């Protein structure tokens, strides 16, 4: 008995045209109506894979990973430096088109630490333009709990400094060597507004000439750092 070959059904032309019009795979530069431009990979008409996006309005540039039309994965965001080049402002993780867990460099200040949903969250360290430093917990883009203010060398606390324990309402002031507190004094600091103040205030030091002893110890450690 002869085998009859079934006739292949033809797709409507509009489906063929629609399929050909789909952005997929690697494409050359695609321009948006507002002048923004994207060069990279596509999937189902959305930026997906590796790609570079440039904003016309401010000249900023993103180069990195994309998923379903949003920045996701690892990428670098840079802005014009005013001299014909670019200055890297953020390089690290992205999630749902926002910075997520990593580091950033900002104008006149430097932050290194954790991000969540485009906000500083977790442990981080901020170097301010006036020379002060905050090191501690962050939540919702704001310092949370502890912070350090003082001298810094070789990316560590070195020299005189203060560490504020905002949770308990205390402050330690003394000398640091390679991130370790060597000598100093712990004092109560704004215990009335602390989140979890200690049960009892810190007692007074009854050592004779306590300030003189502390000063001698501080000078000893500071002399070793010179």
C-alpha positions in Angstrom: 0.0 0.0 0.0 1.6 3.3 -1.0 2.5 5.6 1.8 0.9 9.0 1.6 3.0 11.9 2.8 1.0 14.4 4.8 1.1 17.9 3.4 3.0 20.2 5.7 0.8 22.9 7.0 2.0 26.4 6.1 2.2 29.1 8.8 0.4 32.3 8.1 2.7 35.0 6.7 2.3 37.2 9.7 3.7 34.5 12.0 6.8 34.2 9.7 7.3 37.9 9.6 6.8 38.2 13.4 9.4 35.5 14.0 11.9 37.2 11.7 11.3 40.5 13.5 12.1 39.0 16.9 15.3 40.2 18.4 17.4 37.2 19.4 21.0 36.3 19.6 23.8 38.8 19.1 22.8 42.1 17.5 24.6 45.2 16.4 23.7 48.4 18.1 20.0 49.0 18.5 18.8 52.5 19.2 15.8 53.5 21.4 13.4 56.3 20.5 15.0 58.5 23.2 18.5 58.0 21.7 19.8 55.3 24.2 21.7 52.5 22.5 22.3 48.8 23.3 24.8 46.4 21.7 24.7 42.8 22.7 22.6 39.7 23.1 18.8 39.3 23.0 16.2 36.7 23.7 12.5 37.0 23.0 12.8 40.7 22.2 14.5 41.4 25.5 18.1 42.2 26.4 19.4 38.8 27.7 23.1 37.7 28.0 26.1 40.0 27.6 25.5 43.6 26.5 26.5 47.2 26.7 23.9 50.0 27.2 24.6 53.7 26.8 22.3 56.5 28.0 22.1 59.5 25.7 21.0 61.9 28.5 24.0 61.6 30.7 26.4 59.5 28.6 26.5 56.8 31.3 27.5 53.3 30.3 26.6 49.8 31.6 28.6 46.8 30.4 27.7 43.4 31.8 25.0 40.8 32.2 21.3 41.1 31.4 18.3 38.9 32.1 14.8 39.4 30.6 15.5 43.0 29.8 17.1 44.0 33.2 20.6 44.2 34.5 21.2 41.0 36.4 24.5 39.2 37.2 27.8 41.0 37.1 28.3 44.4 35.4 30.0 47.7 35.5 28.4 51.2 35.5 30.5 54.1 34.4 30.0 57.8 33.9 31.9 60.4 31.8 34.9 61.8 33.5 34.8 65.1 31.7 38.1 64.4 29.9 36.8 62.2 27.1 37.0 59.0 29.1 34.9 57.2 31.8 35.1 56.9 35.5 33.9 53.6 37.0 31.2 54.3 39.6 30.1 50.7 40.4 31.4 47.3 39.5 29.7 44.2 41.0 26.5 42.3 41.3 23.1 43.4 39.9 19.6 42.0 40.5 16.4 43.2 39.0 18.1 46.2 37.4 19.6 47.4 40.7 23.0 47.1 42.4 23.1 44.0 44.7 26.0 43.0 47.0 29.4 44.4 46.1 31.4 47.6 45.9 31.1 51.1 44.5 33.1 54.3 44.1 31.3 57.6 44.3 32.3 61.2 43.7 34.4 62.6 46.7 33.7 59.5 48.8 34.4 55.8 48.7 32.2 53.0 49.9 33.1 49.3 50.1 30.8 46.7 51.4 27.5 45.0 50.8 24.5 46.1 48.8 20.9 44.9 48.6 18.2 46.1 46.2 20.4 49.1 45.2 20.9 50.2 48.8 23.8 49.8 51.2 22.9 46.9 53.5 25.0 44.7 55.6 28.6 45.3 56.6 30.4 48.2 54.9 33.0 51.0 55.2 32.6 54.6 54.0 35.4 57.0 53.4 34.1 60.6 53.4 35.7 63.5 51.6 36.4 65.3 54.9 38.6 62.4 56.0 36.2 60.7 58.4 35.5 57.0 58.1 32.4 55.0 59.1 32.8 51.2 59.4 29.9 49.1 60.6 26.4 47.8 59.7 24.2 49.5 57.1 20.5 49.2 56.6 18.3 50.8 54.0 21.3 52.9 52.7 22.0 54.3 56.2 24.6 53.6 58.9 23.2 51.1 61.4 24.6 50.2 64.8 28.4 50.7 65.1 30.8 53.1 63.4 34.5 54.0 63.5 36.0 57.4 63.3 39.8 57.8 63.3 43.1 57.2 61.6 43.5 54.6 58.8 46.5 53.1 57.2 47.0 50.0 54.9 43.2 49.6 54.8 43.1 49.0 58.6 42.4 51.0 61.7 45.8 52.4 62.8 46.4 55.2 65.2 44.0 57.1 67.5 40.4 56.5 66.9 36.9 56.1 68.3 34.5 53.2 67.9 30.9 53.9 68.6 28.7 51.0 69.8 25.4 52.7 69.0 23.4 49.6 69.9 24.5 49.6 73.5 25.3 53.3 73.8 29.0 53.1 74.4 32.2 54.5 72.8 35.7 53.2 72.9 38.5 55.7 72.4 42.1 54.7 72.1 44.9 53.5 69.9 44.5 50.9 67.2 47.2 48.8 65.5 46.2 46.8 62.4 42.5 46.7 63.3 43.2 45.7 66.9 42.4 48.1 69.8 45.6 48.1 71.9 44.8 50.6 74.7 42.0 53.0 75.4 39.0 53.7 77.5 35.4 52.6 77.2 32.7 55.1 78.1 29.0 55.4 78.1 27.7 57.3 75.2 24.1 58.4 74.9 22.8 55.3 76.7 19.3 56.9 77.0 18.7 56.6 73.2 20.5 53.3 72.6 18.6 50.3 71.2 19.9 47.8 73.7 21.7 49.7 76.5 23.8 47.8 79.0 22.0 47.0 82.2 24.4 49.1 84.3 26.5 52.1 83.4 30.3 51.7 83.2 31.8 52.3 86.6 34.4 54.9 87.2 38.1 53.9 87.0 39.6 54.1 90.5 43.2 53.6 89.4 45.5 56.3 90.7 46.5 58.6 87.8 44.5 56.6 85.3 44.8 59.3 82.6 48.5 59.4 82.9 48.8 55.6 82.6 46.6 55.6 79.6 48.6 58.4 78.0 51.9 56.6 78.5 50.5 53.5 76.9 49.1 55.4 73.9 52.4 57.2 73.3 54.1 53.8 73.4 52.0 52.4 70.6 51.9 55.6 68.6 55.7 55.7 68.7 55.9 52.2 67.3 53.9 53.3 64.3 56.2 56.2 63.4 
